[in-house]
Structures are given as C-alpha cells and as structure tokens.
Amino acid sequence: MKAQDLRGKTPDELNSQLAQLKKEAFNLRFQQATGQLENTARMRAVRRDVARIRTVLGQKAAEAAK
C-alpha cells in the first residue's frame, strides 16, 4: 500500500480500512501467541500500513482545518 494511493481516498474509506487493518493486527498477534503465525513479516507490514493511514488522515484533517 502506497501513501499516494491513500491520499486519493476519502476519510471514511481510510477509517474503514484502518479498522480492517487493526482487526488483522489483532488476529496476527493472537496467532503469534499461539505459535500458529507463519508469515511474521506480515505483522510489520500491517503496522506500517496503519501508520501510513494515520499519517494521511492527520494530513487531511490539518488541511481541512486551514
């Protein structure tokens, strides 16, 4: 997921995608705790995607406040 793609989405779309990624992160943490996680790199990718979405949402909020 690229930040450029995220900037083209509406805040509602970004919030729904953020909620979906948070659910996935929870499931990945649960799998890791039980020893069932095979792709450990996915945890890092999800965390970074969450950070990207939060950054873009913050930028959009700051832009709207001006």
PQR file with spaces between the fields and no chain letter, atoms N, CA, C, O and H, PARSE charges and radii, in Angstrom:
ATOM       1  N    MET     1       0.843   -1.165    0.000 -0.4000 1.5000
ATOM       2  CA   MET     1       0.000    0.000    0.000 -0.0000 2.0000
ATOM       3  C    MET     1       0.895    1.237    0.000  0.5500 1.7000
ATOM       4  O    MET     1       1.826    1.347    0.797 -0.5500 1.4000
ATOM       5  N    LYS     2       0.600    2.145   -0.892 -0.4000 1.5000
ATOM       6  CA   LYS     2       1.415    3.349   -1.006 -0.0000 2.0000
ATOM       7  C    LYS     2       0.641    4.551   -0.497  0.5500 1.7000
ATOM       8  O    LYS     2      -0.586    4.597   -0.587 -0.5500 1.4000
ATOM       9  H    LYS     2      -0.157    2.055   -1.540  0.4000 1.0000
ATOM      10  N    ALA     3       1.364    5.516    0.036 -0.4000 1.5000
ATOM      11  CA   ALA     3       0.740    6.717    0.576 -0.0000 2.0000
ATOM      12  C    ALA     3       0.023    7.490   -0.521  0.5500 1.7000
ATOM      13  O    ALA     3      -1.003    8.120   -0.264 -0.5500 1.4000
ATOM      14  H    ALA     3       2.361    5.478    0.109  0.4000 1.0000
ATOM      15  N    GLN     4       0.542    7.452   -1.723 -0.4000 1.5000
ATOM      16  CA   GLN     4      -0.088    8.161   -2.836 -0.0000 2.0000
ATOM      17  C    GLN     4      -1.475    7.597   -3.111  0.5500 1.7000
ATOM      18  O    GLN     4      -2.406    8.347   -3.404 -0.5500 1.4000
ATOM      19  H    GLN     4       1.375    6.941   -1.933  0.4000 1.0000
ATOM      20  N    ASP     5      -1.615    6.280   -3.018 -0.4000 1.5000
ATOM      21  CA   ASP     5      -2.924    5.658   -3.223 -0.0000 2.0000
ATOM      22  C    ASP     5      -3.893    6.061   -2.115  0.5500 1.7000
ATOM      23  O    ASP     5      -5.082    6.264   -2.359 -0.5500 1.4000
ATOM      24  H    ASP     5      -0.859    5.671   -2.780  0.4000 1.0000
ATOM      25  N    LEU     6      -3.374    6.175   -0.904 -0.4000 1.5000
ATOM      26  CA   LEU     6      -4.212    6.515    0.242 -0.0000 2.0000
ATOM      27  C    LEU     6      -4.706    7.953    0.165  0.5500 1.7000
ATOM      28  O    LEU     6      -5.816    8.249    0.608 -0.5500 1.4000
ATOM      29  H    LEU     6      -2.408    6.011   -0.705  0.4000 1.0000
ATOM      30  N    ARG     7      -3.910    8.834   -0.382 -0.4000 1.5000
ATOM      31  CA   ARG     7      -4.304   10.246   -0.453 -0.0000 2.0000
ATOM      32  C    ARG     7      -5.505   10.451   -1.364  0.5500 1.7000
ATOM      33  O    ARG     7      -6.222   11.443   -1.230 -0.5500 1.4000
ATOM      34  H    ARG     7      -3.009    8.594   -0.742  0.4000 1.0000
ATOM      35  N    GLY     8      -5.731    9.527   -2.285 -0.4000 1.5000
ATOM      36  CA   GLY     8      -6.862    9.630   -3.195 -0.0000 2.0000
ATOM      37  C    GLY     8      -8.169    9.136   -2.601  0.5500 1.7000
ATOM      38  O    GLY     8      -9.218    9.274   -3.230 -0.5500 1.4000
ATOM      39  H    GLY     8      -5.148    8.721   -2.394  0.4000 1.0000
ATOM      40  N    LYS     9      -8.130    8.566   -1.410 -0.4000 1.5000
ATOM      41  CA   LYS     9      -9.333    8.029   -0.791 -0.0000 2.0000
ATOM      42  C    LYS     9      -9.962    9.043    0.167  0.5500 1.7000
ATOM      43  O    LYS     9      -9.309    9.977    0.633 -0.5500 1.4000
ATOM      44  H    LYS     9      -7.278    8.454   -0.899  0.4000 1.0000
ATOM      45  N    THR    10     -11.233    8.831    0.442 -0.4000 1.5000
ATOM      46  CA   THR    10     -11.942    9.711    1.367 -0.0000 2.0000
ATOM      47  C    THR    10     -11.619    9.301    2.802  0.5500 1.7000
ATOM      48  O    THR    10     -11.198    8.167    3.035 -0.5500 1.4000
ATOM      49  H    THR    10     -11.763    8.072    0.064  0.4000 1.0000
ATOM      50  N    PRO    11     -11.806   10.196    3.762 -0.5600 1.5000
ATOM      51  CA   PRO    11     -11.556    9.837    5.168  0.2800 2.0000
ATOM      52  C    PRO    11     -12.392    8.654    5.650  0.5500 1.7000
ATOM      53  O    PRO    11     -11.927    7.866    6.473 -0.5500 1.4000
ATOM      54  N    ASP    12     -13.621    8.519    5.146 -0.4000 1.5000
ATOM      55  CA   ASP    12     -14.451    7.369    5.531 -0.0000 2.0000
ATOM      56  C    ASP    12     -13.844    6.059    5.044  0.5500 1.7000
ATOM      57  O    ASP    12     -13.826    5.065    5.771 -0.5500 1.4000
ATOM      58  H    ASP    12     -13.999    9.159    4.477  0.4000 1.0000
ATOM      59  N    GLU    13     -13.351    6.065    3.818 -0.4000 1.5000
ATOM      60  CA   GLU    13     -12.701    4.867    3.279 -0.0000 2.0000
ATOM      61  C    GLU    13     -11.449    4.542    4.078  0.5500 1.7000
ATOM      62  O    GLU    13     -11.174    3.378    4.367 -0.5500 1.4000
ATOM      63  H    GLU    13     -13.365    6.873    3.228  0.4000 1.0000
ATOM      64  N    LEU    14     -10.697    5.565    4.430 -0.4000 1.5000
ATOM      65  CA   LEU    14      -9.475    5.351    5.200 -0.0000 2.0000
ATOM      66  C    LEU    14      -9.792    4.802    6.590  0.5500 1.7000
ATOM      67  O    LEU    14      -9.094    3.916    7.083 -0.5500 1.4000
ATOM      68  H    LEU    14     -10.921    6.511    4.195  0.4000 1.0000
ATOM      69  N    ASN    15     -10.839    5.326    7.219 -0.4000 1.5000
ATOM      70  CA   ASN    15     -11.206    4.835    8.546 -0.0000 2.0000
ATOM      71  C    ASN    15     -11.663    3.381    8.503  0.5500 1.7000
ATOM      72  O    ASN    15     -11.348    2.609    9.408 -0.5500 1.4000
ATOM      73  H    ASN    15     -11.406    6.046    6.819  0.4000 1.0000
ATOM      74  N    SER    16     -12.396    3.001    7.469 -0.4000 1.5000
ATOM      75  CA   SER    16     -12.831    1.605    7.369 -0.0000 2.0000
ATOM      76  C    SER    16     -11.641    0.688    7.106  0.5500 1.7000
ATOM      77  O    SER    16     -11.581   -0.423    7.631 -0.5500 1.4000
ATOM      78  H    SER    16     -12.652    3.629    6.733  0.4000 1.0000
ATOM      79  N    GLN    17     -10.697    1.154    6.295 -0.4000 1.5000
ATOM      80  CA   GLN    17      -9.502    0.359    6.028 -0.0000 2.0000
ATOM      81  C    GLN    17      -8.641    0.254    7.282  0.5500 1.7000
ATOM      82  O    GLN    17      -8.024   -0.783    7.529 -0.5500 1.4000
ATOM      83  H    GLN    17     -10.746    2.057    5.869  0.4000 1.0000
ATOM      84  N    LEU    18      -8.598    1.321    8.071 -0.4000 1.5000
ATOM      85  CA   LEU    18      -7.853    1.314    9.325 -0.0000 2.0000
ATOM      86  C    LEU    18      -8.449    0.294   10.294  0.5500 1.7000
ATOM      87  O    LEU    18      -7.714   -0.452   10.941 -0.5500 1.4000
ATOM      88  H    LEU    18      -9.099    2.163    7.871  0.4000 1.0000
ATOM      89  N    ALA    19      -9.764    0.261   10.394 -0.4000 1.5000
ATOM      90  CA   ALA    19     -10.423   -0.706   11.272 -0.0000 2.0000
ATOM      91  C    ALA    19     -10.137   -2.133   10.829  0.5500 1.7000
ATOM      92  O    ALA    19      -9.923   -3.017   11.659 -0.5500 1.4000
ATOM      93  H    ALA    19     -10.361    0.867    9.868  0.4000 1.0000
ATOM      94  N    GLN    20     -10.133   -2.354    9.523 -0.4000 1.5000
ATOM      95  CA   GLN    20      -9.847   -3.681    8.981 -0.0000 2.0000
ATOM      96  C    GLN    20      -8.408   -4.099    9.310  0.5500 1.7000
ATOM      97  O    GLN    20      -8.165   -5.247    9.682 -0.5500 1.4000
ATOM      98  H    GLN    20     -10.306   -1.636    8.849  0.4000 1.0000
ATOM      99  N    LEU    21      -7.469   -3.179    9.175 -0.4000 1.5000
ATOM     100  CA   LEU    21      -6.075   -3.492    9.467 -0.0000 2.0000
ATOM     101  C    LEU    21      -5.858   -3.741   10.954  0.5500 1.7000
ATOM     102  O    LEU    21      -5.041   -4.584   11.326 -0.5500 1.4000
ATOM     103  H    LEU    21      -7.667   -2.247    8.872  0.4000 1.0000
ATOM     104  N    LYS    22      -6.579   -3.020   11.806 -0.4000 1.5000
ATOM     105  CA   LYS    22      -6.454   -3.238   13.242 -0.0000 2.0000
ATOM     106  C    LYS    22      -6.964   -4.628   13.622  0.5500 1.7000
ATOM     107  O    LYS    22      -6.385   -5.288   14.485 -0.5500 1.4000
ATOM     108  H    LYS    22      -7.242   -2.335   11.503  0.4000 1.0000
ATOM     109  N    LYS    23      -8.041   -5.069   12.982 -0.4000 1.5000
ATOM     110  CA   LYS    23      -8.541   -6.429   13.227 -0.0000 2.0000
ATOM     111  C    LYS    23      -7.513   -7.457   12.787  0.5500 1.7000
ATOM     112  O    LYS    23      -7.277   -8.448   13.478 -0.5500 1.4000
ATOM     113  H    LYS    23      -8.512   -4.533   12.281  0.4000 1.0000
ATOM     114  N    GLU    24      -6.902   -7.214   11.633 -0.4000 1.5000
ATOM     115  CA   GLU    24      -5.892   -8.135   11.133 -0.0000 2.0000
ATOM     116  C    GLU    24      -4.688   -8.186   12.070  0.5500 1.7000
ATOM     117  O    GLU    24      -4.135   -9.256   12.324 -0.5500 1.4000
ATOM     118  H    GLU    24      -7.094   -6.408   11.072  0.4000 1.0000
ATOM     119  N    ALA    25      -4.285   -7.017   12.583 -0.4000 1.5000
ATOM     120  CA   ALA    25      -3.154   -6.974   13.513 -0.0000 2.0000
ATOM     121  C    ALA    25      -3.474   -7.756   14.781  0.5500 1.7000
ATOM     122  O    ALA    25      -2.618   -8.465   15.311 -0.5500 1.4000
ATOM     123  H    ALA    25      -4.735   -6.148   12.377  0.4000 1.0000
ATOM     124  N    PHE    26      -4.705   -7.628   15.266 -0.4000 1.5000
ATOM     125  CA   PHE    26      -5.115   -8.381   16.452 -0.0000 2.0000
ATOM     126  C    PHE    26      -5.034   -9.878   16.184  0.5500 1.7000
ATOM     127  O    PHE    26      -4.516  -10.636   17.005 -0.5500 1.4000
ATOM     128  H    PHE    26      -5.400   -7.052   14.836  0.4000 1.0000
ATOM     129  N    ASN    27      -5.549  -10.300   15.034 -0.4000 1.5000
ATOM     130  CA   ASN    27      -5.511  -11.722   14.693 -0.0000 2.0000
ATOM     131  C    ASN    27      -4.081  -12.222   14.546  0.5500 1.7000
ATOM     132  O    ASN    27      -3.768  -13.342   14.951 -0.5500 1.4000
ATOM     133  H    ASN    27      -5.970   -9.685   14.368  0.4000 1.0000
ATOM     134  N    LEU    28      -3.219  -11.403   13.973 -0.4000 1.5000
ATOM     135  CA   LEU    28      -1.820  -11.803   13.817 -0.0000 2.0000
ATOM     136  C    LEU    28      -1.131  -11.941   15.177  0.5500 1.7000
ATOM     137  O    LEU    28      -0.351  -12.869   15.392 -0.5500 1.4000
ATOM     138  H    LEU    28      -3.473  -10.494   13.644  0.4000 1.0000
ATOM     139  N    ARG    29      -1.425  -11.014   16.091 -0.4000 1.5000
ATOM     140  CA   ARG    29      -0.845  -11.118   17.440 -0.0000 2.0000
ATOM     141  C    ARG    29      -1.327  -12.379   18.139  0.5500 1.7000
ATOM     142  O    ARG    29      -0.562  -13.044   18.838 -0.5500 1.4000
ATOM     143  H    ARG    29      -2.059  -10.261   15.916  0.4000 1.0000
ATOM     144  N    PHE    30      -2.589  -12.700   17.947 -0.4000 1.5000
ATOM     145  CA   PHE    30      -3.154  -13.895   18.558 -0.0000 2.0000
ATOM     146  C    PHE    30      -2.489  -15.146   17.985  0.5500 1.7000
ATOM     147  O    PHE    30      -2.152  -16.068   18.727 -0.5500 1.4000
ATOM     148  H    PHE    30      -3.211  -12.160   17.379  0.4000 1.0000
ATOM     149  N    GLN    31      -2.300  -15.177   16.664 -0.4000 1.5000
ATOM     150  CA   GLN    31      -1.638  -16.307   16.027 -0.0000 2.0000
ATOM     151  C    GLN    31      -0.203  -16.452   16.508  0.5500 1.7000
ATOM     152  O    GLN    31       0.283  -17.567   16.698 -0.5500 1.4000
ATOM     153  H    GLN    31      -2.574  -14.428   16.060  0.4000 1.0000
ATOM     154  N    GLN    32       0.474  -15.327   16.704 -0.4000 1.5000
ATOM     155  CA   GLN    32       1.854  -15.386   17.172 -0.0000 2.0000
ATOM     156  C    GLN    32       1.920  -15.944   18.591  0.5500 1.7000
ATOM     157  O    GLN    32       2.814  -16.726   18.913 -0.5500 1.4000
ATOM     158  H    GLN    32       0.079  -14.422   16.549  0.4000 1.0000
ATOM     159  N    ALA    33       0.980  -15.542   19.429 -0.4000 1.5000
ATOM     160  CA   ALA    33       0.973  -16.003   20.813 -0.0000 2.0000
ATOM     161  C    ALA    33       0.716  -17.503   20.903  0.5500 1.7000
ATOM     162  O    ALA    33       1.223  -18.170   21.805 -0.5500 1.4000
ATOM     163  H    ALA    33       0.255  -14.906   19.167  0.4000 1.0000
ATOM     164  N    THR    34      -0.067  -18.031   19.971 -0.4000 1.5000
ATOM     165  CA   THR    34      -0.371  -19.459   19.999 -0.0000 2.0000
ATOM     166  C    THR    34       0.599  -20.279   19.156  0.5500 1.7000
ATOM     167  O    THR    34       0.485  -21.502   19.089 -0.5500 1.4000
ATOM     168  H    THR    34      -0.479  -17.489   19.238  0.4000 1.0000
ATOM     169  N    GLY    35       1.548  -19.609   18.516 -0.4000 1.5000
ATOM     170  CA   GLY    35       2.557  -20.322   17.732 -0.0000 2.0000
ATOM     171  C    GLY    35       2.085  -20.741   16.357  0.5500 1.7000
ATOM     172  O    GLY    35       2.695  -21.619   15.746 -0.5500 1.4000
ATOM     173  H    GLY    35       1.641  -18.615   18.571  0.4000 1.0000
ATOM     174  N    GLN    36       1.017  -20.142   15.848 -0.4000 1.5000
ATOM     175  CA   GLN    36       0.481  -20.522   14.546 -0.0000 2.0000
ATOM     176  C    GLN    36       0.875  -19.556   13.433  0.5500 1.7000
ATOM     177  O    GLN    36       0.539  -19.790   12.272 -0.5500 1.4000
ATOM     178  H    GLN    36       0.521  -19.429   16.344  0.4000 1.0000
ATOM     179  N    LEU    37       1.568  -18.497   13.759 -0.4000 1.5000
ATOM     180  CA   LEU    37       1.908  -17.484   12.754 -0.0000 2.0000
ATOM     181  C    LEU    37       3.055  -17.977   11.885  0.5500 1.7000
ATOM     182  O    LEU    37       4.126  -18.326   12.382 -0.5500 1.4000
ATOM     183  H    LEU    37       1.841  -18.307   14.702  0.4000 1.0000
ATOM     184  N    GLU    38       2.809  -17.998   10.569 -0.4000 1.5000
ATOM     185  CA   GLU    38       3.842  -18.457    9.643 -0.0000 2.0000
ATOM     186  C    GLU    38       4.570  -17.288    8.987  0.5500 1.7000
ATOM     187  O    GLU    38       5.791  -17.323    8.836 -0.5500 1.4000
ATOM     188  H    GLU    38       1.939  -17.714   10.166  0.4000 1.0000
ATOM     189  N    ASN    39       3.827  -16.253    8.596 -0.4000 1.5000
ATOM     190  CA   ASN    39       4.422  -15.117    7.897 -0.0000 2.0000
ATOM     191  C    ASN    39       4.603  -13.964    8.889  0.5500 1.7000
ATOM     192  O    ASN    39       3.716  -13.124    9.040 -0.5500 1.4000
ATOM     193  H    ASN    39       2.835  -16.225    8.718  0.4000 1.0000
ATOM     194  N    THR    40       5.736  -13.930    9.550 -0.4000 1.5000
ATOM     195  CA   THR    40       5.972  -12.904   10.570 -0.0000 2.0000
ATOM     196  C    THR    40       6.163  -11.520    9.959  0.5500 1.7000
ATOM     197  O    THR    40       5.956  -10.515   10.639 -0.5500 1.4000
ATOM     198  H    THR    40       6.457  -14.612    9.427  0.4000 1.0000
ATOM     199  N    ALA    41       6.550  -11.453    8.702 -0.4000 1.5000
ATOM     200  CA   ALA    41       6.749  -10.166    8.040 -0.0000 2.0000
ATOM     201  C    ALA    41       5.431   -9.433    7.858  0.5500 1.7000
ATOM     202  O    ALA    41       5.417   -8.210    7.720 -0.5500 1.4000
ATOM     203  H    ALA    41       6.718  -12.269    8.150  0.4000 1.0000
ATOM     204  N    ARG    42       4.326  -10.163    7.856 -0.4000 1.5000
ATOM     205  CA   ARG    42       3.019   -9.526    7.675 -0.0000 2.0000
ATOM     206  C    ARG    42       2.696   -8.602    8.844  0.5500 1.7000
ATOM     207  O    ARG    42       2.030   -7.584    8.655 -0.5500 1.4000
ATOM     208  H    ARG    42       4.338  -11.157    7.969  0.4000 1.0000
ATOM     209  N    MET    43       3.151   -8.935   10.039 -0.4000 1.5000
ATOM     210  CA   MET    43       2.906   -8.086   11.208 -0.0000 2.0000
ATOM     211  C    MET    43       3.529   -6.711   10.997  0.5500 1.7000
ATOM     212  O    MET    43       2.904   -5.688   11.278 -0.5500 1.4000
ATOM     213  H    MET    43       3.692   -9.762   10.192  0.4000 1.0000
ATOM     214  N    ARG    44       4.737   -6.693   10.511 -0.4000 1.5000
ATOM     215  CA   ARG    44       5.431   -5.428   10.263 -0.0000 2.0000
ATOM     216  C    ARG    44       4.728   -4.621    9.170  0.5500 1.7000
ATOM     217  O    ARG    44       4.579   -3.405    9.280 -0.5500 1.4000
ATOM     218  H    ARG    44       5.245   -7.523   10.282  0.4000 1.0000
ATOM     219  N    ALA    45       4.306   -5.309    8.129 -0.4000 1.5000
ATOM     220  CA   ALA    45       3.633   -4.628    7.023 -0.0000 2.0000
ATOM     221  C    ALA    45       2.316   -4.014    7.483  0.5500 1.7000
ATOM     222  O    ALA    45       1.975   -2.901    7.082 -0.5500 1.4000
ATOM     223  H    ALA    45       4.428   -6.298    8.040  0.4000 1.0000
ATOM     224  N    VAL    46       1.582   -4.728    8.317 -0.4000 1.5000
ATOM     225  CA   VAL    46       0.305   -4.209    8.808 -0.0000 2.0000
ATOM     226  C    VAL    46       0.532   -2.992    9.693  0.5500 1.7000
ATOM     227  O    VAL    46      -0.186   -1.999    9.582 -0.5500 1.4000
ATOM     228  H    VAL    46       1.859   -5.632    8.643  0.4000 1.0000
ATOM     229  N    ARG    47       1.528   -3.066   10.572 -0.4000 1.5000
ATOM     230  CA   ARG    47       1.836   -1.926   11.442 -0.0000 2.0000
ATOM     231  C    ARG    47       2.188   -0.694   10.625  0.5500 1.7000
ATOM     232  O    ARG    47       1.751    0.411   10.945 -0.5500 1.4000
ATOM     233  H    ARG    47       2.112   -3.873   10.662  0.4000 1.0000
ATOM     234  N    ARG    48       2.967   -0.876    9.587 -0.4000 1.5000
ATOM     235  CA   ARG    48       3.373    0.251    8.746 -0.0000 2.0000
ATOM     236  C    ARG    48       2.200    0.811    7.947  0.5500 1.7000
ATOM     237  O    ARG    48       2.099    2.021    7.747 -0.5500 1.4000
ATOM     238  H    ARG    48       3.323   -1.773    9.328  0.4000 1.0000
ATOM     239  N    ASP    49       1.311   -0.079    7.489 -0.4000 1.5000
ATOM     240  CA   ASP    49       0.126    0.382    6.773 -0.0000 2.0000
ATOM     241  C    ASP    49      -0.781    1.198    7.691  0.5500 1.7000
ATOM     242  O    ASP    49      -1.353    2.204    7.271 -0.5500 1.4000
ATOM     243  H    ASP    49       1.393   -1.062    7.651  0.4000 1.0000
ATOM     244  N    VAL    50      -0.913    0.765    8.941 -0.4000 1.5000
ATOM     245  CA   VAL    50      -1.705    1.518    9.919 -0.0000 2.0000
ATOM     246  C    VAL    50      -1.087    2.903   10.114  0.5500 1.7000
ATOM     247  O    VAL    50      -1.800    3.906   10.161 -0.5500 1.4000
ATOM     248  H    VAL    50      -0.448   -0.053    9.283  0.4000 1.0000
ATOM     249  N    ALA    51       0.216    2.953   10.225 -0.4000 1.5000
ATOM     250  CA   ALA    51       0.900    4.240   10.411 -0.0000 2.0000
ATOM     251  C    ALA    51       0.702    5.142    9.192  0.5500 1.7000
ATOM     252  O    ALA    51       0.504    6.348    9.338 -0.5500 1.4000
ATOM     253  H    ALA    51       0.795    2.139   10.187  0.4000 1.0000
ATOM     254  N    ARG    52       0.754    4.564    7.997 -0.4000 1.5000
ATOM     255  CA   ARG    52       0.553    5.350    6.780 -0.0000 2.0000
ATOM     256  C    ARG    52      -0.852    5.947    6.747  0.5500 1.7000
ATOM     257  O    ARG    52      -1.033    7.120    6.420 -0.5500 1.4000
ATOM     258  H    ARG    52       0.915    3.584    7.878  0.4000 1.0000
ATOM     259  N    ILE    53      -1.834    5.129    7.089 -0.4000 1.5000
ATOM     260  CA   ILE    53      -3.215    5.614    7.066 -0.0000 2.0000
ATOM     261  C    ILE    53      -3.410    6.712    8.102  0.5500 1.7000
ATOM     262  O    ILE    53      -4.052    7.723    7.819 -0.5500 1.4000
ATOM     263  H    ILE    53      -1.686    4.176    7.354  0.4000 1.0000
ATOM     264  N    ARG    54      -2.866    6.525    9.286 -0.4000 1.5000
ATOM     265  CA   ARG    54      -2.993    7.553   10.324 -0.0000 2.0000
ATOM     266  C    ARG    54      -2.312    8.846    9.899  0.5500 1.7000
ATOM     267  O    ARG    54      -2.823    9.930   10.177 -0.5500 1.4000
ATOM     268  H    ARG    54      -2.343    5.704    9.516  0.4000 1.0000
ATOM     269  N    THR    55      -1.182    8.751    9.239 -0.4000 1.5000
ATOM     270  CA   THR    55      -0.476    9.937    8.763 -0.0000 2.0000
ATOM     271  C    THR    55      -1.313   10.685    7.732  0.5500 1.7000
ATOM     272  O    THR    55      -1.449   11.907    7.804 -0.5500 1.4000
ATOM     273  H    THR    55      -0.767    7.870    9.013  0.4000 1.0000
ATOM     274  N    VAL    56      -1.868    9.958    6.781 -0.4000 1.5000
ATOM     275  CA   VAL    56      -2.673   10.593    5.734 -0.0000 2.0000
ATOM     276  C    VAL    56      -3.932   11.205    6.339  0.5500 1.7000
ATOM     277  O    VAL    56      -4.337   12.298    5.943 -0.5500 1.4000
ATOM     278  H    VAL    56      -1.757    8.966    6.723  0.4000 1.0000
ATOM     279  N    LEU    57      -4.557   10.514    7.294 -0.4000 1.5000
ATOM     280  CA   LEU    57      -5.730   11.075    7.962 -0.0000 2.0000
ATOM     281  C    LEU    57      -5.382   12.381    8.705  0.5500 1.7000
ATOM     282  O    LEU    57      -6.152   13.342    8.687 -0.5500 1.4000
ATOM     283  H    LEU    57      -4.229    9.626    7.616  0.4000 1.0000
ATOM     284  N    GLY    58      -4.226   12.393    9.347 -0.4000 1.5000
ATOM     285  CA   GLY    58      -3.783   13.610   10.032 -0.0000 2.0000
ATOM     286  C    GLY    58      -3.531   14.739    9.062  0.5500 1.7000
ATOM     287  O    GLY    58      -3.865   15.891    9.339 -0.5500 1.4000
ATOM     288  H    GLY    58      -3.601   11.612    9.362  0.4000 1.0000
ATOM     289  N    GLN    59      -2.950   14.419    7.938 -0.4000 1.5000
ATOM     290  CA   GLN    59      -2.696   15.436    6.918 -0.0000 2.0000
ATOM     291  C    GLN    59      -3.999   16.001    6.368  0.5500 1.7000
ATOM     292  O    GLN    59      -4.125   17.208    6.158 -0.5500 1.4000
ATOM     293  H    GLN    59      -2.679   13.483    7.713  0.4000 1.0000
ATOM     294  N    LYS    60      -4.966   15.118    6.138 -0.4000 1.5000
ATOM     295  CA   LYS    60      -6.261   15.569    5.629 -0.0000 2.0000
ATOM     296  C    LYS    60      -6.977   16.429    6.659  0.5500 1.7000
ATOM     297  O    LYS    60      -7.626   17.410    6.296 -0.5500 1.4000
ATOM     298  H    LYS    60      -4.864   14.138    6.308  0.4000 1.0000
ATOM     299  N    ALA    61      -6.872   16.079    7.941 -0.4000 1.5000
ATOM     300  CA   ALA    61      -7.509   16.867    8.997 -0.0000 2.0000
ATOM     301  C    ALA    61      -6.865   18.243    9.110  0.5500 1.7000
ATOM     302  O    ALA    61      -7.556   19.248    9.280 -0.5500 1.4000
ATOM     303  H    ALA    61      -6.345   15.282    8.236  0.4000 1.0000
ATOM     304  N    ALA    62      -5.548   18.284    9.016 -0.4000 1.5000
ATOM     305  CA   ALA    62      -4.836   19.571    9.084 -0.0000 2.0000
ATOM     306  C    ALA    62      -5.178   20.441    7.892  0.5500 1.7000
ATOM     307  O    ALA    62      -5.310   21.658    8.013 -0.5500 1.4000
ATOM     308  H    ALA    62      -4.986   17.469    8.878  0.4000 1.0000
ATOM     309  N    GLU    63      -5.318   19.806    6.742 -0.4000 1.5000
ATOM     310  CA   GLU    63      -5.663   20.541    5.532 -0.0000 2.0000
ATOM     311  C    GLU    63      -7.082   21.108    5.621  0.5500 1.7000
ATOM     312  O    GLU    63      -7.342   22.220    5.161 -0.5500 1.4000
ATOM     313  H    GLU    63      -5.211   18.816    6.645  0.4000 1.0000
ATOM     314  N    ALA    64      -7.989   20.343    6.209 -0.4000 1.5000
ATOM     315  CA   ALA    64      -9.374   20.786    6.349 -0.0000 2.0000
ATOM     316  C    ALA    64      -9.506   21.893    7.388  0.5500 1.7000
ATOM     317  O    ALA    64     -10.414   22.721    7.312 -0.5500 1.4000
ATOM     318  H    ALA    64      -7.777   19.439    6.582  0.4000 1.0000
ATOM     319  N    ALA    65      -8.595   21.903    8.362 -0.4000 1.5000
ATOM     320  CA   ALA    65      -8.658   22.916    9.429 -0.0000 2.0000
ATOM     321  C    ALA    65      -8.204   24.282    8.939  0.5500 1.7000
ATOM     322  O    ALA    65      -8.520   25.298    9.559 -0.5500 1.4000
ATOM     323  H    ALA    65      -7.857   21.231    8.424  0.4000 1.0000
ATOM     324  N    LYS    66      -7.473   24.318    7.844 -0.4000 1.5000
ATOM     325  CA   LYS    66      -6.973   25.610    7.333 -0.0000 2.0000
ATOM     326  C    LYS    66      -8.056   26.410    6.684  0.5500 1.7000
ATOM     327  O    LYS    66      -7.804   27.515    6.204 -0.5500 1.4000
ATOM     328  H    LYS    66      -7.217   23.493    7.340  0.4000 1.0000
